């Protein structure tokens, strides 16, 4: 769901609520019972559209919350990185003993030159 759709979904919800109240007022004016009003197809349709708008608004709210969490995490990570860069790092002294622990290269064996000289 598009985050920009929040405004439009709120308008749809408000319009449906206004239409429901108008329809119920009209039916009550005619003297229709409450049980019949609840079964009125127009009222049912308007309530369904209102439920849809509510569901979409909750989806948008969830996306906004997720986006806020992501921004917060990103800011924390950036702050930690800046802090790590601003701290002076102590360089470790070079270990001369570590030099001897390397594996020594084997001397290359030369091919017999006698075969090439013949």
Secondary structure, 3 states (H helix, E strand, C coil): CCHHHHHHHHHHHHHHHHHHHHHHHHHHHHCCCHHHHHHCHHHHHHHHHHHHHHHHHHHHHHHHHHHHHHHHHHHHHHHHHHHHHHCCCCCCCCCCHHHHHCCCCCCCCCCCCHHHHC
